Amino acid sequence: MMKSAIVGCGGIAVVHAQSLIQRQIGEIVGFADIKPERAQAYAQRFGGRAYSSLEEMLSAEKPDVLHICTPHYLHVPMAVYALGQGVHVFMEKPPVISTQQYRQLAEAVQQAEKRIGFCFQNRYNKSVQLIKGLLASGEAGKVLGARGFVTWCRNEKYYTESGWRGSLTTEGGSALANQSVHTLDLLNYFLGKPVWTDARMANHHLQGVIETEDTVEAYIRYENVNASFYATTAYCADVPPLIEIACENRTIRMEGERVTYFYPDARVELPEVEVTAPLGKSYWGSGHAGCIEDFYESIKTQKRYEQDLEGIEDTLKLMLAVYESARTDSRIYTDSIAAAL
Ligand SMILES: NC(=O)c1ccc[n+]([C@@H]2O[C@H](COP(=O)([O-])OP(=O)(O)OC[C@H]3O[C@@H](n4cnc5c(N)ncnc54)[C@H](O)[C@@H]3O)[C@@H](O)[C@H]2O)c1
């Protein structure tokens, strides 16, 4: 079994640890956190040794794979460091929070002999696979357009308790980079290559509390269709994210993992979709274990991992383009993001 290590022992790390153990994907040899008591608690619960720094853990344990579960701003520097140490990296979202980080990451990945995989676990949901297959089959007809809609609740307490969320330097973005980047990724997964975006953002309900946005809306031009995207954390509840794809022969709606087909003759169909119980919060979905397992399998079999940098690059570029568009009040072409790469 490959040796796994996890850096960042907060909320999401538990899902990584449980996935590794339940599916016997990797043997956990170490946990690292700048709050040593967190690393110790994880080591006691899941096995392995506790460390107070990434560097110390990698040097002592020499793991095969590092899972990065730290705040956003640390993803790239930690990935660059681990790849440089000859360790495979499995990274939580978002992959980057700036164009500069994107350049650093791309350079490190190009030079590395080891692999990197990104955690967009919702692509593994049965509902997503069902829709992907339906679109590919042509049965739904031509895609006319789509919308993505994320309305969640993130209040003052959520941000003030965190220490890193809500700051441009450490979180980079909230409604999009943190909460709704999965939905943006799924839109791309279904619709193909995004070409340009025209976006706006705002802080409606947390002025003076966060520097980042609580609301973002974007018009996205894909090669063949347009999509509207809206995300806000100023809502009163965590409603399942919605993606709706209007096709010639039916409209496909996905809310959370529930799929509904609406036909032109007013018929409504609810296809059966198997939903696995999530290991963590319900809105994190149940895809982590499959996503992690596939990454390890790709290392063993030397096959390409679909969620490598190339596989998620459109999402990364579109996310940066949405922010750039909102900051500059102008249309931004996704290929202009780090164009010199
Ligand atoms: N894929 C998903 O659905 C999903 C869900 C939740 C969180 N996430 C992502 O996971 C990451 C972590 O989120 P979280 O909710 O677990 O955050 P968290 O704040 O609960 O945990 C982060 C941990 O990192 C530790 N840390 C900070 N700086 C460190 C350093 N220099 N070295 C070692 N440890 C350090 C903190 O002490 C903390 O224990 C974020 O990037 C978030 O976007 C992804």
The ligand as an ORCA input file, in Angstrom:
! r2SCAN-3c Opt
* xyz 0 1
  N     -13.758     19.547     -1.791
  C     -14.624     20.030     -0.922
  O     -15.833     19.845     -1.043
  C     -14.132     20.843      0.239
  C     -14.931     20.992      1.383
  C     -14.415     21.729      2.449
  C     -13.150     22.317      2.358
  N     -12.428     22.163      1.205
  C     -11.105     22.817      1.064
  O     -10.195     22.240      2.005
  C      -9.281     23.222      2.483
  C      -9.325     23.266      3.991
  O     -10.628     23.621      4.396
  P     -11.140     23.301      5.879
  O     -12.568     23.640      5.889
  O     -10.705     21.946      6.301
  O     -10.305     24.425      6.694
  P      -9.946     24.433      8.235
  O      -9.629     25.836      8.586
  O     -10.973     23.691      9.006
  O      -8.607     23.551      8.279
  C      -7.368     24.003      7.779
  C      -6.268     23.458      8.688
  O      -4.999     23.841      8.125
  C      -4.132     24.178      9.222
  N      -3.019     24.996      8.745
  C      -3.007     26.324      8.473
  N      -1.785     26.719      8.074
  C      -0.992     25.610      8.097
  C       0.373     25.375      7.795
  N       1.190     26.349      7.388
  N       0.841     24.103      7.953
  C       0.035     23.105      8.369
  N      -1.273     23.270      8.672
  C      -1.780     24.509      8.525
  C      -5.046     24.893     10.204
  O      -4.494     24.946     11.508
  C      -6.310     24.032     10.105
  O      -6.311     22.985     11.064
  C      -9.709     24.538      1.820
  O      -8.898     24.760      0.712
  C     -11.144     24.301      1.390
  O     -11.524     25.051      0.261
  C     -12.885     21.438      0.171
*
